[in-house]
Amino acid sequence: MSILYDEGQQAIATESRRVLDARMAKDRLLALLEQTGEYDRPFWGTAVEQGWTALAIPEEHGGLGLGLTELGLVAQAVGAATAGAPFLTTGYGAARALIDGGDAALAAEWLPRLANGYALAVAAFGEASSPLPSRPMVAFADGKLTGSKPAVPGGFKADVAVVWANAGREPVLVLCELADATRRVVDSFDNSRLYADLTFSDSPAKLLARGDAARALALDVLARMAVVTAHEQVGGAEALLYTARDYALTRKAFGQPIGAFQSVKHRIAEMYGLIEIARANCIHAGAREGQDDFLIAAADTRLSATEAYDTCARDCVQVHGGIGVTWEAGIHLHIRRTRALAIEQGNMLFWEDLLAERLTGVAA
């Protein structure tokens, strides 16, 4: 495939960025850093109003029937704005679990609510250091969940969760309404992510998949969310590139713009190169949705986008010097977001191991 967006996709990218540029406010985002258990409700209202929650949900369930690429383009705009809510990614993951799971009645019940934004959903997969543990500690038996999931993104405000659990000797994916769970908010580096420890105590849940089918579905959902997150990282990295470029063209030292110095211009050129590699990987991963090599493409995308965003956040501060670490500059909003997104859906080691396993056929 050509590494280009078509006209319709370019229109989605342009319009989503225009809307967020007009409606996002840095002061709101800064305030969210100093409180727990709250998210940027004006942003989420915009996401629902614009139909972003419905983008990748089938039309028969009230969605727009578009794909991972189109959702990713919206996520790029979200990343550039460091938007203060995680539900675009987590809701998509939960929706895919419902779409590809084995319960049509559950899909018919929940997908329209996710599409119109009436329900907030998360994916509660990870435990300890693994985003998909081989033997999850949360147990599922007789239609009920027992156990805990730590630091679930979006968990403090979500209505429902798709949970990776253990049923005897085999893994399962289940759907659990979080009104039946106990939540403890986690005070984090980026509080707008709404991390929460979820504790289930005989909480009613409904089966989506079990055994090998559950493992394959969970890994696919995790990879899809990772690709959306990678798009968000690319959007954030690109915003940092433009911020660094603009500052380098206006700030002067020794009678000339600092962008004239090789140490600055080379740093900005490296940022550009990393972003374009990650962008190409994002487009490729979107095009491989549903194909046999999708997991490889998702791992590539996740790794390159994480490197690009981390590097651009660090180097943007370096280009700015001391002013780059001030509260008013706001660059630290991106630095905090880089650290949050770098571990959601698994860290670099997890995706490196997955990539090596898929390419060599040997488990890491």
N, C-alpha and C positions, 0 to 999 in steps of 0.2 A: 504494500500500500504506500501511497505518497504521504510523506510526513507533512501534511498540510491539513488545515481545517477547511471545510466547505463553507459556502456563504451563510447557510443557516446557522452553523456552529459559530462562525465569526460574529453573527448578530447576537447570539446568546451571550458570548463573551463580552461584547461591547456594552450591551444593555445592562447586564448584571453589574458590571463595573461602574457604569454611569449611575445606577440606582444607589449603590452602596457609597459611592463618593459623595452623593448628595445627602445621604441620611445618616451616615456614621459620624460619631462625635468622639474625639479622643478623650474628652473629660469623662464621658460615661465609662469608657474602658479603663481609665486610670482608677476610677472609683471602685470598679469591680475587683481590682487587685487587693483592696483592703477589707473586703468582706467575704464571708463564706456563704454558700447555699443560695446564691442568686446569679442570674444570667441576664444578658442584655435583651430585655423583652421587646424594645422597639426594633432591634435587628430581627428577632424571630418573627415578629408581626410582619415585617417586610418579606421575609422568606416565604411565609404562608400566603401573603397577598400576591406575590409574584409567581406563585405556583411551583416554587423550587422543591417543596416537599413532595410534589406529585410527579416530578420529572421522570423518574426511572421506575414508576409503578405502572403496571399494565392498564390499558384503557378500560377494560372490563371491571376494574376495581376502582375507578375514579381517577386514574392517573393519566399522564400524557403519553406514556408508552415509548419514551425516549431511552437512551442507553447511558452507559458508563462515561462515555466521552462528553456528552452534554452536561451530565451532572458534574463531571470533573471541571468543566469550564466555569460553572458557577462557583465551585469550590476554590478555583484560582482567585476569583474576585473576593471571596470570603477571606482567603488567606492574606491577600493584599491589605484588606481592611482590618486584619486581626479581630474578626468579629467575635463577640462574646457569648457564644453558645455552641455546644458540640453536636447538636441533634441532627444536623444535615447528614453527617457521616454515620452516626449510630443508628438513626432511623432507617437509612438505606440498608445497612447491614441486617437489621431486624426484618425489613421488608423482603430482602432476598431469601432469608431463612424461611419465611412464610411462603413465598412464591415457589421455592424449590422443595419445601418440606412435603410431608405426606398427608396433610390434613387440609382438604379443600374448604371445609367449613370454617376452620380457624382463619384461613386466608381471607375468606369472604367477610368475616367479622371484623378483622383488624386492618386490612389493607386500605379500605376506604377512609378509616379514621386516621391512618398515617398520612394518606395522600392529602387530606384536607387540613392537616395540622391539629386536629382535635386531640390526638394522642401523641405522646412523646415516648420513644422506644430506645432501648440500649441493647448492646450485646455484652453479656457478662460471661466472658470466656476465661480470662487469665487468672492464674494463682501463682504466688511466689514470683519467680523470675520468668515464668513461661506464659506466653499468650494463649497457649493451647496445651495444657498439661496432659500427659499420657494417661494418668490416673487422677482425675479431678477429685478433690476432697468433698465437694458437694454431692450428696447422695439423692437419688430419685427412686422412690419405692411406693407402690400403691397410690400413684397419682399425686405424691407429695414430695417436696424438696426439703432437705435439711443440710445445713452447712453455711459457709460464708464465702463471698467473693470480695476480695480487697480492691479498693481504689478503682471502682468502675466508672469510666468517663460518662458523665451525664446522669449517673445513678441517683443523685439526690433529688432530682425533679422528675424523673421518668415515670411513666404510668405502667409500663410493661417491659419485661426483659426476656431476651432469648438467652438461655443459660446452658452452658456446657457442663454436664454433670455425669455421674457414675451410677449405673444401674447394675449392681452385682459385679459381674466381670466384664461388662461392656459399656462403652460410652454412649451417652444420649444427648440430644438437643431437645430442650423443652421450652415452653412458653409459660411465663409466670407473671401474674399481675402483682405489681409491687406494693399495692395496698396491703398485701398479706406478708410483707417482709419488713424487717427492721433496718433502718438506715442510719449511718453515722457519717456526717460530712467530714471530709479530709481537708485540712488546711494545707494548701499546696502552693507551689511556685506560680501557678496560673489558676487562680480560684474560679475564673469563668468557665473552666472545664467541668465544674460540679462533680469532682471525684467524691465517691462515697463508698464506704464498706457496706455491703448488703448481706444481711443475715437472714437465712430462711429457717423457720422452725415449723415443720409440717405444713409448709405453704403449698396450697393447691397449684398444680402445674399440669400442662397438657403436652403430650409427646409429639414432637415433630419428626424425629428420625432416631434410629438406634444402630449400634454396631458400626460396621464399615461405612454404611451410608451416612451415618451421623458424622463420622470423622471427615469424610470427603466434603460434606456440606459445610461443616464448620470451617474447614481450611479454605474453601471457596469464598465463604462469607468474609473471613478474615482478610483474604487477598483482595477482595473487592473494596473493603473499607480502607485497606492500605493504599490502594490506587487513588481513591478519593482524597485520602490524606496527603498523598504525594502531590496531587494537583494543588492542594492548599499550601503545601510547602513551596512549590514553584511560584505561586502567587505572592507569598510573603517574601521570597528571595528576590523576585523581580522588583517589588516595591522598595526593598532595601537598596538594590542596584541603582534605581532612579534617585533615591534619596542621597546616596553617596556621590553619584555623578553630579547632581545639582549643587551639592555643597562644594565639591571640588572645583567647579567652574566659577563659584562666586567668592569663596574664601581665599584671601590673598596672603602670601608670605614672601618676603624679600622682593616685593614689588610685582609679583605675578601670581595668577591663580595656582593653588596647590596642585591642581590637575595637570599642570605642566611638568611636574616632577615625576621621574620614572617610577619611583617607589609607590606613588599613588596611582598613576595611570595603569601600571602593570597589575596592581591589585584589583582595580575595577575591571580590567580586561579578563582577569581570571574569574571573577564573579560572573561575568557575562557568559563565558565558556561553560561553566558548571551549570548555569541555568538552562542554556540551550540543550545540553546533553540530557538533563532531567526532563525538559519539556518534550523532547523527541521520544524519550522512554514513556512518558505519560500518554502520548498519542498512540504509540505502538501498543501499550497495554490495553487502552480502550478498544483498539481495533481487534485485539485477540480475545475479547470477552467471549466466554463460552467455548473456546478452542482448547485443544489438548495442551498447548504450551502456555496457557494463560498464567499459570503459577510462576513460570520462569520469567515471563514479562512483568508480572506484578513484583517479584523480588528485585529485578533490575531497577524498576521504577522507584521502589521504596528506598533502595540503597542510594541511588544517585540523587534523589530529591532531598533525602536527609542530609547528605553531604553538602549539597548546594545551599540549603537554607542555613545550616550551621555556619558554613564558611562566610556567607553573605552577612549574617548577623554580626559575626566577629569582626569582619573587615570593615563593615559600615561604621562601627564604633571607632575602629582605628583611624579611618579617614577623617572622622569628626574630631578626634582627640578628646579632650576633657569634656566638651559640651555633649559628647555622645552618651555619657553615662548620667546625665541629669534627668530628673523627673519630667521636666517640661519638654525635652526633645522627643520623648516617647519611643525611642529606638528599643528601649528595654521591653516594651510590649512584645516586639518580635523575638527578642532574646528569650523571654519567658516562654513564648509559644514554641520556639524551636525545641526547647527542652521537653515541653509537654508532648509535642507531636513525635519526637524521636523515640519515645517509649510506648506510646499508644499503638496497639496492634503489633506489638513485639519490637524489640530493639534490633540494632544492626546485626548482632551475633545470630539472632534467630533467623533472619532473612538470608544472611550469608550461608548458614548451615543448610537452609532449605534449598537455596540455589545450587550449592555444591551437590547435595543429594539428588536433585532433579537432573543435573547435568552428568553426573557420574554413575547414578544408580546405586550409590553406596551411602548408607545413613551416616551422618556425622556423629 
